[in-house]
Amino acid sequence: MTPQVVAHRGASHENAEHTLGAYIAALDAGADALECDVRLTADGHLVCVHDRDLRRTAQQPGLVSTMDLADLNELDFAAWKNPWAELDDEAPDRDESLDRVLTLRKLLETVADYDRRVEVAIETKHPTRFGGLVERRLVDMLGDFGWDQPGSPVRVMSFSFTALQRVERAAPGIQLVQLVDRYQYWSMLRRVIGPDWIVGPGIELLREHKKFAKKITASGRDIHVWTINTDRDLQLCVDAGVKAVITDRPAYVLERLGR
């Protein structure tokens, strides 16, 4: 069975990450699931943004956590991806609503309205000045959709073990993914994470530590790997029995898997 194909920040190789346009492109490509990072705005809205500051994706100074949603709505989160677009006379007109900051609620509404089951992998970013409020707001929102129970299409990911513990206490039915970016962390994490938690290593760890995937599966846990964009890395994941691959190029990966 081929791994689930998860669109990393949408179809972010060709489109500006975390924009509605990127996620619609991923859905159109046939992605099984969508991945996003979430941060809280100053007025308490969860938005899909990776960086704590706006310099890279909105080309503006400022921190997401110190700005209201209305202020973020004034910014263009897509122009950085193709800075020469305005000079292309043949480029199609863009729908500006696809290029603005994307709230998590809007992304979940899009998934809920889609004509097939699509899963969502939501990463909470830490450290943050809001601490556990991020997970509290997230669980509350999932409850609005009825997605805080077993069978939910949503799973929550984090590098923060404490953050995932908060989600587990608030909504024990939600699937959790412990992200890992250092091999030496595994000896500690494997003792404390739940028996049904998924492990999410970066592909670099599987490349550098050939037996790491076997160690994870030997503990009885599934593996979701980020970020898979090449044939070599995809084959490594298939050979290792990885259950989900997170990729910037969902259409490409689906094609390589023969789907």
Backbone as CSV, one residue per row, in Angstrom:
resi,resn,N_x,N_y,N_z,CA_x,CA_y,CA_z,C_x,C_y,C_z
1,MET,0.851,-1.189,0.000,0.000,0.000,0.000,0.888,1.240,0.000
2,THR,0.589,2.201,-0.881,1.423,3.405,-0.970,1.124,4.343,0.195
3,PRO,2.099,5.180,0.573,1.877,6.095,1.694,0.877,7.193,1.341
4,GLN,0.253,7.728,2.366,-0.603,8.891,2.198,0.255,10.068,1.729
5,VAL,-0.264,10.837,0.773,0.463,11.991,0.243,-0.130,13.255,0.876
6,VAL,0.713,13.956,1.610,0.292,15.124,2.380,0.938,16.375,1.781
7,ALA,0.127,17.340,1.416,0.634,18.563,0.782,1.183,19.519,1.846
8,HIS,2.488,19.725,1.797,3.200,20.538,2.791,2.946,22.030,2.571
9,ARG,2.166,22.627,3.459,1.761,24.029,3.309,1.016,24.248,1.998
10,GLY,0.321,23.212,1.538,-0.323,23.232,0.232,0.627,22.716,-0.830
11,ALA,0.287,22.945,-2.084,1.206,22.624,-3.183,2.210,23.762,-3.261
12,SER,3.145,23.758,-2.317,3.969,24.950,-2.062,5.208,25.048,-2.941
13,HIS,5.467,24.028,-3.756,6.580,24.140,-4.696,6.254,25.157,-5.786
14,GLU,5.036,25.115,-6.276,4.626,26.007,-7.359,3.861,27.228,-6.861
15,ASN,3.295,27.154,-5.656,2.429,28.212,-5.140,2.953,28.748,-3.821
16,ALA,2.551,29.971,-3.506,2.963,30.563,-2.234,2.381,29.749,-1.081
17,GLU,3.247,29.309,-0.187,2.852,28.440,0.916,1.745,29.039,1.776
18,HIS,0.901,28.146,2.295,-0.143,28.509,3.263,-1.217,29.437,2.713
19,THR,-1.232,29.663,1.408,-2.327,30.450,0.837,-3.449,29.500,0.421
20,LEU,-4.656,30.030,0.347,-5.775,29.213,-0.101,-5.504,28.689,-1.502
21,GLY,-4.843,29.506,-2.330,-4.491,29.051,-3.679,-3.624,27.815,-3.672
22,ALA,-2.672,27.748,-2.741,-1.793,26.580,-2.649,-2.558,25.339,-2.226
23,TYR,-3.516,25.502,-1.327,-4.285,24.346,-0.863,-5.275,23.869,-1.917
24,ILE,-5.896,24.787,-2.632,-6.800,24.379,-3.709,-6.032,23.632,-4.789
25,ALA,-4.821,24.102,-5.097,-3.987,23.392,-6.080,-3.669,21.982,-5.600
26,ALA,-3.405,21.827,-4.305,-3.115,20.502,-3.757,-4.332,19.590,-3.833
27,LEU,-5.501,20.133,-3.533,-6.722,19.341,-3.628,-6.982,18.928,-5.072
28,ASP,-6.790,19.868,-5.993,-6.990,19.569,-7.413,-6.019,18.494,-7.900
29,ALA,-4.833,18.460,-7.301,-3.831,17.463,-7.685,-4.159,16.078,-7.142
30,GLY,-5.059,16.014,-6.155,-5.447,14.731,-5.589,-4.780,14.388,-4.273
31,ALA,-4.197,15.384,-3.599,-3.541,15.125,-2.310,-4.510,14.458,-1.336
32,ASP,-3.996,13.489,-0.584,-4.808,12.795,0.413,-5.034,13.657,1.646
33,ALA,-4.077,14.541,1.914,-4.134,15.340,3.139,-3.404,16.655,2.918
34,LEU,-3.703,17.615,3.777,-3.065,18.925,3.742,-2.336,19.141,5.061
35,GLU,-1.177,19.792,4.984,-0.416,20.122,6.191,-0.355,21.628,6.355
36,CYS,-0.476,22.099,7.590,-0.336,23.533,7.844,0.293,23.757,9.207
37,ASP,0.902,24.934,9.348,1.390,25.415,10.638,0.409,26.465,11.123
38,VAL,0.206,26.558,12.431,-0.712,27.572,12.941,-0.058,28.432,14.019
39,ARG,-0.420,29.707,13.983,-0.009,30.677,14.997,-1.224,31.501,15.392
40,LEU,-1.165,32.086,16.581,-2.252,32.937,17.069,-1.938,34.394,16.794
41,THR,-2.946,35.124,16.313,-2.807,36.568,16.163,-3.043,37.240,17.512
42,ALA,-2.772,38.534,17.563,-2.949,39.280,18.814,-4.396,39.257,19.282
43,ASP,-5.343,39.181,18.341,-6.761,39.150,18.724,-7.341,37.741,18.722
44,GLY,-6.468,36.741,18.784,-6.920,35.392,19.089,-7.365,34.519,17.936
45,HIS,-6.973,34.844,16.704,-7.328,34.016,15.555,-6.168,33.091,15.193
46,LEU,-6.480,31.852,14.877,-5.466,30.921,14.391,-5.297,31.125,12.897
47,VAL,-4.057,31.409,12.483,-3.763,31.623,11.070,-2.683,30.645,10.625
48,CYS,-2.708,30.335,9.336,-1.763,29.379,8.773,-0.516,30.133,8.308
49,VAL,0.461,30.214,9.175,1.719,30.912,8.904,2.838,30.125,9.578
50,HIS,3.938,29.915,8.883,5.053,29.164,9.453,5.961,30.034,10.319
51,ASP,6.447,31.140,9.787,7.434,31.956,10.483,6.752,32.831,11.539
52,ARG,7.486,33.129,12.605,6.920,34.018,13.627,6.847,35.458,13.146
53,ASP,7.721,35.833,12.200,7.674,37.192,11.657,7.238,37.144,10.196
54,LEU,6.988,38.311,9.638,6.351,38.429,8.323,7.311,38.769,7.197
55,ARG,8.591,38.831,7.488,9.543,39.341,6.497,9.625,38.471,5.246
56,ARG,9.588,37.165,5.414,9.767,36.280,4.248,8.501,36.182,3.414
57,THR,7.365,35.919,4.031,6.162,35.603,3.254,5.243,36.791,2.996
58,ALA,5.370,37.862,3.766,4.546,39.056,3.507,5.401,40.274,3.212
59,GLN,6.722,40.095,3.276,7.673,41.160,2.949,7.402,42.433,3.754
60,GLN,7.114,42.198,5.044,6.814,43.302,5.950,7.480,43.034,7.292
61,PRO,7.869,44.087,8.013,8.316,43.862,9.393,7.118,43.526,10.273
62,GLY,7.375,42.934,11.412,6.284,42.655,12.344,6.174,41.185,12.673
63,LEU,5.570,40.906,13.831,5.355,39.545,14.303,3.885,39.186,14.185
64,VAL,3.604,37.950,13.789,2.220,37.498,13.695,1.509,37.677,15.029
65,SER,2.188,37.372,16.123,1.554,37.384,17.445,1.217,38.782,17.952
66,THR,1.753,39.820,17.314,1.472,41.188,17.766,0.508,41.918,16.834
67,MET,-0.006,41.223,15.823,-0.886,41.861,14.847,-2.283,41.266,14.890
68,ASP,-3.289,42.112,14.660,-4.667,41.639,14.557,-4.894,41.020,13.187
69,LEU,-5.921,40.172,13.094,-6.238,39.535,11.828,-6.545,40.565,10.751
70,ALA,-7.239,41.639,11.106,-7.574,42.670,10.115,-6.325,43.277,9.500
71,ASP,-5.280,43.455,10.313,-4.025,44.000,9.795,-3.346,43.007,8.854
72,LEU,-3.356,41.742,9.219,-2.756,40.712,8.367,-3.511,40.590,7.046
73,ASN,-4.810,40.826,7.098,-5.630,40.733,5.889,-5.265,41.774,4.839
74,GLU,-4.572,42.808,5.259,-4.172,43.857,4.325,-2.915,43.492,3.548
75,LEU,-2.243,42.405,3.946,-0.956,42.052,3.359,-1.098,41.001,2.259
76,ASP,-0.177,41.025,1.331,-0.111,40.042,0.241,0.879,38.952,0.656
77,PHE,0.386,37.727,0.813,1.231,36.616,1.245,1.719,35.763,0.074
78,ALA,1.514,36.250,-1.155,1.892,35.455,-2.327,2.913,36.123,-3.225
79,ALA,3.047,37.460,-3.157,3.899,38.174,-4.113,5.353,37.719,-4.041
80,TRP,5.822,37.313,-2.861,7.225,36.912,-2.700,7.575,35.690,-3.547
81,LYS,6.565,34.849,-3.820,6.828,33.603,-4.546,7.155,33.875,-6.014
82,ASN,6.529,34.908,-6.579,6.770,35.260,-7.985,6.847,36.778,-8.091
83,PRO,7.982,37.355,-7.694,8.073,38.818,-7.620,7.981,39.522,-8.961
84,TRP,8.109,38.774,-10.069,8.063,39.396,-11.396,6.690,39.258,-12.047
85,ALA,5.709,38.776,-11.320,4.401,38.491,-11.917,3.770,39.727,-12.559
86,GLU,3.952,40.900,-11.935,3.317,42.109,-12.462,3.880,42.508,-13.827
87,LEU,5.056,42.003,-14.161,5.665,42.338,-15.442,5.272,41.368,-16.553
88,ASP,4.531,40.316,-16.191,4.118,39.309,-17.165,2.745,39.681,-17.719
89,ASP,2.723,40.215,-18.930,1.465,40.656,-19.533,0.529,39.495,-19.832
90,GLU,1.088,38.299,-19.964,0.273,37.141,-20.326,-0.207,36.345,-19.115
91,ALA,0.220,36.751,-17.929,-0.198,36.034,-16.719,-1.688,36.258,-16.470
92,PRO,-2.419,35.217,-16.077,-3.848,35.391,-15.789,-4.047,36.274,-14.560
93,ASP,-5.179,36.941,-14.517,-5.494,37.769,-13.352,-5.636,36.877,-12.122
94,ARG,-5.074,37.336,-11.011,-5.133,36.574,-9.778,-6.350,36.970,-8.946
95,ASP,-6.953,35.985,-8.320,-8.004,36.234,-7.337,-7.296,36.564,-6.022
96,GLU,-7.377,37.812,-5.601,-6.628,38.243,-4.419,-7.015,37.471,-3.161
97,SER,-8.221,36.941,-3.124,-8.641,36.191,-1.936,-7.822,34.915,-1.754
98,LEU,-7.184,34.459,-2.835,-6.359,33.251,-2.759,-4.961,33.552,-2.243
99,ASP,-4.610,34.828,-2.132,-3.244,35.224,-1.795,-3.116,35.878,-0.421
100,ARG,-4.218,36.018,0.291,-4.190,36.696,1.585,-3.889,35.706,2.698
101,VAL,-3.750,36.232,3.907,-3.513,35.350,5.043,-4.696,34.384,5.166
102,LEU,-4.395,33.138,5.462,-5.417,32.105,5.537,-5.666,31.737,6.992
103,THR,-6.913,31.859,7.425,-7.236,31.413,8.777,-7.406,29.899,8.773
104,LEU,-7.138,29.292,9.906,-7.337,27.844,10.016,-8.806,27.504,9.806
105,ARG,-9.701,28.339,10.324,-11.134,28.057,10.147,-11.498,27.977,8.668
106,LYS,-10.988,28.904,7.858,-11.277,28.886,6.429,-10.723,27.622,5.779
107,LEU,-9.537,27.202,6.170,-8.963,25.977,5.612,-9.824,24.771,5.981
108,LEU,-10.242,24.690,7.239,-11.062,23.560,7.667,-12.428,23.575,6.986
109,GLU,-12.999,24.750,6.789,-14.270,24.847,6.060,-14.106,24.343,4.628
110,THR,-12.984,24.685,4.010,-12.715,24.230,2.647,-12.642,22.717,2.586
111,VAL,-11.975,22.116,3.566,-11.861,20.658,3.626,-13.217,20.022,3.896
112,ALA,-13.969,20.608,4.821,-15.276,20.047,5.177,-16.238,20.053,3.988
113,ASP,-16.110,21.049,3.127,-17.007,21.184,1.976,-16.537,20.405,0.755
114,TYR,-15.349,19.793,0.829,-14.806,19.120,-0.344,-15.574,17.830,-0.605
115,ASP,-15.521,17.340,-1.846,-16.359,16.210,-2.240,-15.729,14.849,-1.968
116,ARG,-14.653,14.819,-1.228,-14.055,13.554,-0.791,-13.387,13.799,0.552
117,ARG,-13.077,12.719,1.256,-12.410,12.869,2.543,-10.985,13.356,2.329
118,VAL,-10.652,14.418,2.994,-9.297,14.961,2.991,-8.880,15.124,4.444
119,GLU,-7.697,14.659,4.785,-7.217,14.799,6.155,-6.375,16.069,6.287
120,VAL,-6.208,16.515,7.512,-5.450,17.736,7.774,-4.469,17.469,8.914
121,ALA,-3.202,17.767,8.660,-2.160,17.648,9.681,-1.783,19.062,10.117
122,ILE,-2.087,19.401,11.362,-1.907,20.763,11.866,-0.743,20.794,12.847
123,GLU,0.263,21.598,12.528,1.409,21.742,13.427,1.284,23.016,14.251
124,THR,1.354,22.881,15.558,1.391,24.064,16.418,2.849,24.457,16.644
125,LYS,3.116,25.757,16.486,4.486,26.264,16.534,4.831,26.750,17.944
126,HIS,5.978,26.318,18.428,6.472,26.741,19.746,7.979,26.947,19.656
127,PRO,8.546,27.822,20.521,7.885,28.590,21.572,7.069,29.754,21.018
128,THR,6.076,30.161,21.784,5.241,31.297,21.431,4.818,32.017,22.704
129,ARG,4.577,33.305,22.592,4.184,34.096,23.765,2.833,33.662,24.319
130,PHE,2.040,32.935,23.513,0.712,32.518,23.956,0.711,31.163,24.649
131,GLY,1.824,30.436,24.596,1.922,29.154,25.282,0.797,28.204,24.926
132,GLY,0.178,27.619,25.953,-0.853,26.608,25.759,-2.157,27.124,25.205
133,LEU,-2.308,28.440,25.099,-3.534,28.982,24.520,-3.704,28.533,23.066
134,VAL,-2.587,28.305,22.377,-2.656,27.850,20.981,-3.402,26.526,20.901
135,GLU,-3.009,25.560,21.716,-3.669,24.255,21.693,-5.115,24.354,22.170
136,ARG,-5.376,25.205,23.159,-6.744,25.352,23.653,-7.663,25.876,22.554
137,ARG,-7.206,26.915,21.849,-8.011,27.461,20.755,-8.167,26.441,19.629
138,LEU,-7.130,25.678,19.366,-7.189,24.679,18.312,-8.221,23.602,18.644
139,VAL,-8.165,23.072,19.849,-9.113,22.020,20.239,-10.543,22.556,20.216
140,ASP,-10.742,23.797,20.674,-12.079,24.398,20.631,-12.595,24.468,19.187
141,MET,-11.716,24.869,18.270,-12.141,24.981,16.869,-12.465,23.611,16.287
142,LEU,-11.656,22.626,16.583,-11.945,21.283,16.090,-13.284,20.790,16.626
143,GLY,-13.617,21.177,17.843,-14.918,20.822,18.411,-16.067,21.423,17.628
144,ASP,-15.866,22.626,17.091,-16.904,23.272,16.278,-17.252,22.435,15.050
145,PHE,-16.266,21.696,14.540,-16.473,20.864,13.355,-16.833,19.417,13.723
146,GLY,-16.831,19.110,15.009,-17.025,17.736,15.436,-15.816,16.873,15.174
147,TRP,-14.654,17.523,15.059,-13.429,16.825,14.699,-12.474,16.653,15.882
148,ASP,-13.042,16.635,17.076,-12.220,16.413,18.276,-12.441,15.013,18.841
149,GLN,-12.983,14.126,18.007,-13.321,12.770,18.429,-12.543,11.747,17.602
150,PRO,-12.496,10.483,18.055,-11.872,9.438,17.240,-12.511,9.386,15.855
151,GLY,-11.686,9.154,14.833,-12.177,9.144,13.471,-12.094,10.494,12.793
152,SER,-11.640,11.500,13.533,-11.486,12.839,12.976,-10.496,12.821,11.811
153,PRO,-10.729,13.650,10.782,-9.750,13.753,9.700,-8.526,14.578,10.078
154,VAL,-8.530,15.133,11.283,-7.456,16.028,11.708,-6.511,15.320,12.670
155,ARG,-5.222,15.555,12.489,-4.225,15.159,13.478,-3.388,16.388,13.825
156,VAL,-2.850,16.394,15.029,-2.070,17.534,15.504,-0.625,17.111,15.658
157,MET,0.277,17.950,15.147,1.710,17.668,15.181,2.422,18.785,15.932
158,SER,3.550,18.442,16.532,4.399,19.468,17.134,5.760,18.866,17.464
159,PHE,6.768,19.728,17.479,8.062,19.333,18.037,8.011,19.376,19.560
160,SER,7.005,20.052,20.105,6.861,20.207,21.548,6.045,19.059,22.131
161,PHE,6.703,18.214,22.912,6.013,17.122,23.605,4.949,17.680,24.546
162,THR,5.262,18.775,25.223,4.314,19.390,26.152,3.055,19.855,25.435
163,ALA,3.222,20.428,24.245,2.063,20.889,23.474,1.154,19.718,23.123
164,LEU,1.729,18.602,22.719,0.927,17.442,22.364,0.247,16.841,23.596
165,GLN,0.897,16.903,24.723,0.254,16.466,25.961,-0.991,17.298,26.252
166,ARG,-0.901,18.592,26.001,-2.055,19.461,26.226,-3.232,19.043,25.353
167,VAL,-2.947,18.738,24.085,-4.011,18.296,23.187,-4.592,16.969,23.671
168,GLU,-3.740,16.065,24.092,-4.196,14.748,24.539,-5.119,14.867,25.751
169,ARG,-4.784,15.769,26.661,-5.632,15.949,27.841,-6.978,16.563,27.465
170,ALA,-6.959,17.523,26.540,-8.188,18.238,26.186,-9.085,17.430,25.259
171,ALA,-8.482,16.634,24.380,-9.248,15.869,23.395,-8.518,14.573,23.093
172,PRO,-8.674,13.564,23.956,-7.892,12.330,23.811,-8.181,11.558,22.537
173,GLY,-9.239,11.925,21.797,-9.543,11.214,20.569,-8.752,11.675,19.361
174,ILE,-8.055,12.807,19.483,-7.317,13.361,18.346,-5.979,12.641,18.184
175,GLN,-5.649,12.291,16.959,-4.377,11.625,16.667,-3.227,12.625,16.798
176,LEU,-2.121,12.183,17.360,-0.982,13.057,17.629,0.264,12.568,16.901
177,VAL,1.071,13.543,16.467,2.323,13.241,15.767,3.458,13.984,16.459
178,GLN,4.395,13.233,17.039,5.571,13.827,17.655,6.632,14.039,16.576
179,LEU,6.873,15.291,16.221,7.891,15.602,15.227,9.275,15.488,15.857
180,VAL,10.236,15.045,15.060,11.602,14.831,15.560,12.596,15.378,14.536
181,ASP,13.516,16.227,14.999,14.545,16.739,14.092,15.959,16.420,14.557
182,ARG,16.090,15.723,15.694,17.404,15.310,16.199,17.353,13.832,16.591
183,TYR,18.261,13.054,16.053,18.265,11.617,16.324,18.436,11.327,17.809
184,GLN,19.257,12.127,18.488,19.536,11.857,19.897,18.330,12.048,20.799
185,TYR,17.277,12.730,20.278,16.073,12.924,21.090,15.251,11.645,21.215
186,TRP,15.434,10.724,20.270,14.560,9.555,20.225,14.661,8.685,21.471
187,SER,15.859,8.508,22.001,16.014,7.632,23.164,15.178,8.107,24.347
188,MET,14.982,9.430,24.459,14.126,9.973,25.515,12.658,9.947,25.114
189,LEU,12.377,10.382,23.870,10.986,10.500,23.439,10.262,9.155,23.418
190,ARG,10.962,8.104,23.022,10.285,6.807,22.892,9.783,6.299,24.237
191,ARG,10.344,6.820,25.323,9.922,6.397,26.661,8.707,7.172,27.174
192,VAL,8.465,8.345,26.601,7.435,9.213,27.185,6.221,9.438,26.287
193,ILE,6.380,9.300,24.970,5.226,9.548,24.109,4.259,8.377,24.189
194,GLY,2.992,8.658,23.889,1.961,7.640,23.985,2.183,6.494,23.023
195,PRO,1.685,5.306,23.364,1.907,4.130,22.514,1.250,4.243,21.148
196,ASP,0.217,5.083,21.029,-0.466,5.242,19.751,-0.092,6.541,19.040
197,TRP,0.883,7.267,19.563,1.342,8.471,18.876,2.126,8.084,17.631
198,ILE,2.014,8.909,16.617,2.799,8.761,15.398,4.119,9.496,15.585
199,VAL,5.172,9.029,14.911,6.468,9.702,14.974,6.740,10.354,13.620
200,GLY,7.159,11.642,13.643,7.372,12.392,12.420,8.795,12.889,12.263
201,PRO,9.706,12.041,11.792,11.090,12.491,11.589,11.259,13.239,10.270
202,GLY,12.244,14.117,10.230,12.641,14.722,8.971,13.367,13.694,8.119
203,ILE,13.306,13.845,6.814,13.923,12.880,5.917,15.428,12.789,6.129
204,GLU,16.050,13.886,6.580,17.497,13.853,6.826,17.859,12.789,7.852
205,LEU,16.993,12.589,8.854,17.277,11.586,9.880,17.244,10.178,9.295
206,LEU,16.299,9.928,8.401,16.235,8.596,7.790,17.401,8.357,6.847
207,ARG,17.887,9.425,6.212,19.050,9.280,5.326,20.313,8.984,6.130
208,GLU,20.489,9.711,7.232,21.736,9.636,7.992,21.778,8.440,8.944
209,HIS,20.626,8.013,9.413,20.562,6.922,10.389,19.716,5.801,9.787
210,LYS,20.365,4.877,9.141,19.701,3.878,8.307,18.733,2.985,9.082
211,LYS,18.976,2.809,10.385,18.134,1.912,11.173,17.062,2.646,11.978
212,PHE,16.995,3.971,11.802,16.068,4.756,12.620,14.616,4.356,12.354
213,ALA,14.251,4.207,11.085,12.872,3.845,10.758,12.494,2.507,11.388
214,LYS,13.418,1.549,11.360,13.138,0.234,11.958,12.961,0.357,13.466
215,LYS,13.728,1.239,14.090,13.589,1.426,15.532,12.209,1.990,15.875
216,ILE,11.737,2.908,15.043,10.416,3.496,15.296,9.329,2.443,15.117
217,THR,9.378,1.718,14.002,8.343,0.714,13.759,8.421,-0.421,14.781
218,ALA,9.621,-0.714,15.275,9.764,-1.751,16.298,9.071,-1.341,17.598
219,SER,8.908,-0.033,17.789,8.205,0.442,18.983,6.690,0.410,18.798
220,GLY,6.257,-0.023,17.589,4.834,-0.148,17.327,4.166,1.102,16.806
221,ARG,4.966,2.073,16.386,4.404,3.354,15.955,4.554,3.555,14.453
222,ASP,3.575,4.255,13.881,3.641,4.618,12.470,4.583,5.801,12.273
223,ILE,5.028,5.977,11.021,5.975,7.042,10.685,5.377,7.943,9.607
224,HIS,5.426,9.258,9.843,5.095,10.273,8.845,6.352,11.118,8.644
225,VAL,6.795,11.279,7.415,8.105,11.901,7.162,7.955,13.200,6.364
226,TRP,8.760,14.169,6.712,8.831,15.464,6.023,10.284,15.720,5.628
227,THR,10.554,16.432,4.576,9.705,16.870,3.491,10.231,16.155,2.248
228,ILE,9.379,15.405,1.554,9.780,14.468,0.499,9.513,15.089,-0.869
229,ASN,10.584,15.435,-1.590,10.425,16.090,-2.892,11.200,15.438,-4.031
230,THR,11.913,14.334,-3.755,12.726,13.689,-4.790,12.412,12.198,-4.863
231,ASP,12.732,11.603,-5.999,12.530,10.165,-6.182,13.291,9.358,-5.136
232,ARG,14.530,9.758,-4.874,15.363,8.995,-3.935,14.739,8.971,-2.549
233,ASP,14.305,10.137,-2.086,13.718,10.201,-0.748,12.384,9.465,-0.687
234,LEU,11.599,9.558,-1.758,10.327,8.849,-1.791,10.548,7.343,-1.728
235,GLN,11.528,6.845,-2.474,11.802,5.406,-2.464,12.283,4.958,-1.098
236,LEU,13.088,5.782,-0.452,13.543,5.456,0.900,12.346,5.272,1.827
237,CYS,11.361,6.176,1.698,10.179,6.112,2.565,9.319,4.890,2.252
238,VAL,9.154,4.599,0.969,8.365,3.426,0.577,9.024,2.154,1.115
239,ASP,10.340,2.061,0.965,11.068,0.882,1.445,10.978,0.730,2.955
240,ALA,10.869,1.859,3.656,10.828,1.835,5.120,9.414,1.623,5.655
241,GLY,8.429,1.564,4.773,7.058,1.357,5.222,6.428,2.591,5.855
242,VAL,6.892,3.771,5.442,6.354,5.022,5.979,4.876,5.153,5.607
243,LYS,4.060,5.598,6.553,2.614,5.668,6.326,2.171,6.954,5.634
244,ALA,2.941,8.033,5.778,2.575,9.298,5.134,3.834,10.058,4.775
245,VAL,3.826,10.650,3.575,4.943,11.502,3.151,4.411,12.916,2.956
246,ILE,5.088,13.865,3.560,4.704,15.270,3.490,5.593,15.925,2.442
247,THR,4.967,16.528,1.424,5.715,16.993,0.260,5.232,18.349,-0.219
248,ASP,6.182,19.145,-0.751,5.826,20.401,-1.411,5.232,20.145,-2.790
249,ARG,5.400,18.914,-3.308,5.052,18.591,-4.696,4.063,17.421,-4.740
250,PRO,2.838,17.609,-4.252,1.912,16.475,-4.183,1.597,15.850,-5.539
251,ALA,1.447,16.667,-6.586,1.136,16.108,-7.907,2.269,15.210,-8.392
252,TYR,3.504,15.655,-8.202,4.680,14.890,-8.616,4.768,13.568,-7.849
253,VAL,4.592,13.633,-6.538,4.712,12.424,-5.722,3.594,11.437,-6.057
254,LEU,2.387,11.925,-6.250,1.291,11.039,-6.632,1.585,10.348,-7.958
255,GLU,2.150,11.093,-8.897,2.504,10.513,-10.188,3.559,9.427,-10.017
256,ARG,4.587,9.708,-9.188,5.668,8.739,-9.001,5.167,7.476,-8.295
257,LEU,4.101,7.615,-7.511,3.512,6.458,-6.838,2.520,5.718,-7.724
258,GLY,2.337,6.246,-8.945,1.430,5.588,-9.878,-0.034,5.833,-9.583
259,ARG,-0.307,6.979,-8.937,-1.698,7.286,-8.587,-2.169,8.480,-9.399
